[in-house]
Amino acid sequence: MTQKRYNVVYAITDQQRYDYAGCNPGVPVQTPHLNRLASAGMVLDRFYCNNPICMPSRATIATGRTARSNRVYDNGCALPESEVTLPQVLAEHGYDTRAIGKIHLTPYGDPDGRYFESKAYWREKKSDDSPEPYAGFANAELSIGHVDHDVGHYGRWLKRNYPDIFHNWDAYLTPHPCGLNDCFNWTIPPEAHANAWIADRSIAAIHEGAARYRETGEPFFLHLGFPDPHHPFRAPEPYGSMYSADTVVQHNLNKETLKTKPPIYTEFYQGILNREKLGAGDFCSNDLDTYTDAMYRQMAATSMGMVTFVDAQFGRVMQAIEEAGLTDDTIIVFTTDHGDLMGDHRLIKKGPFLLEGSVHIPMVIRVPGVTTPNTRSDALACHMDFMPTLLDLLGIDIPRGVEGRSYRDVLVGKADRHRDGVLVEFLHQTMTDVPVKAWITDEWKLVLWGGQDQHELYNLREDPGECVNRYGDPGCGEIQQRLVREMLDEIMRSENTLPFPPSLF
């Protein structure tokens, strides 16, 4: 039987928690279009990122390899050109590969503008044309940063179509009355936002791809990179005020739980974690004790509005797939790069803390004729597994050196389990010099802090909020030892095997 040549539409947001998707249990955020995808496909309820920081996470998705192996261990580390990426493999097998929006496989902040995604590259008015190929994409149209208005293809488009907004960007932003320094009211029209531009360009790409698919049989892989709901917290109306801070379901704001965790938690909370590296005002040097409950609530409310705004644009893309007649020929995926602490234990955004809010993320996938509609799986899986899974679904050999494992059997209903555990790692040296690793199983989470005396152990079934640290509990001694062995086994199994030696001598 000939392998079906599916098109692939892959939508990835930035910094979205598992429970900030309406198809998942949690906060009552409105995502009707994502919910519709979930009802037509499968939701993976125990899906994790392998690193809770943007670039390392995205590099793992692209390569199926850990940050230790692909060497993107921190933001600011460019993905080496020697790494084999998912779009590169697809292009080699006849796919038209295109990216629209945020990719973030090379650093934004490179002052010399050496990279296509560097802000300096665009401010020096270099060519709009993407290097061919760029990380395996034959064509890339960029939205850079977190709706940065003056760089990338989005910035060029904004300048042409909304010159007043482009030249007076800050005039459309006002600090939110709650007093949170990263929360704003925003008066730009939704259609001028990067999310809408990404949807516009994606819709055009889908119709172009559909015509080519019908004429030649050439399939396409389309990456949609939405920059939201990553901070700063701001959304155009009606989304900015869609959710009331007075009524949002707030997370655990009890700072007393920090006392049961390693000291670095309290250092972060008090704003003294690497202040000399990050500078006052950065999110690792805020004194969170000055944050009121109202600030945390507004942060959550605005973030929910950002999620609903993204969903509206994602819905437009799904509609375009239907209008192009590609529903039965297109795999659709929705996920994110990592989560957000969003007030858990009064912590914010992201960092070295491998709590569920930061590492447990949404993953919804529909494979026509393969996934059973409206199904859910609690099989453990992670970003590292996505590349081999997609290639497996498409009948393409998985490249040497890929460390993830295909969960195709879960998607087709042949297996209830995929992994015994998921390894999550944090190597972000600008936040902390302490490496952190977590091993997450069906029931337990072990978190080890390099060179430290205090660590973490949680029973996720009994304590999903991670409030009771069982590390060192005599009643958990055997469990603790078993989890340490399992973590070490996974670290050794995922050791880098590239480059492969061409001979024995």
RANORBEL-V591451 format. One line per field, one symbol per residue. ss: DSSP state (2 for helix, 1 for strand, 0 for the rest). phi: phi as a letter, one per 20 degrees, with the letter a starting at -180 (. if undefined). A space follows every 10 residues. Layout:
ss = ???
phi = ???
This chain:
ss = 0000001111 1111000222 0000000000 0222222222 0111001100 0002222222 2220002222 0000000000 0000022222 2200011111 1000000000 0000000022 2220000000 0001001011 1100000000 0222222222 2022222022 2211100000 0011110002 2202222222 2222222222 2222220001 1111111110 0010010000 0000000000 0000222222 0022222220 0000222200 0000000222 0022222222 2222222222 2222222222 2220002221 1111110000 0002220000 0000022221 0011110000 0000111000 1122222222 2220000000 0000000222 2000000000 0111110000 0000011111 0001111110 0000011110 0000000000 0002222222 2222222222 2220000000 00000
phi = .fffeffcdd dcecmdfged cffdfqfeee cffffffffe ccdefcdcfe becgfgffff gfdmcfffee meebgneffg fffedgffff ffdneedbcc oedmdcffeg femfdgefff gefelfffff gdedlnefbc ddddmdmfed cmffffffff dcffffecgf fedcgfffnf fdccecdffg fefggffffg ffffffffff ffffednfec ddeddefeeg ffeabffeff dfdeffdffe ffdefffffe dggffffffe mdflgfeeng nffeceeffe eegfffffgf fffffffffg ffffffffff fffemdgedc fdccbbeaeb flnglmecmb rfeefggede cfbcbcdgmc ffgldccdff bbggefgfff fffemdfeff nfefcfdgff fenebecccf acedcccfff ebeefccccd dgddcdcddg mdedccbcef fecfeledee fnfgfdgfff ffffffffgf fffeffddfe ffbfc
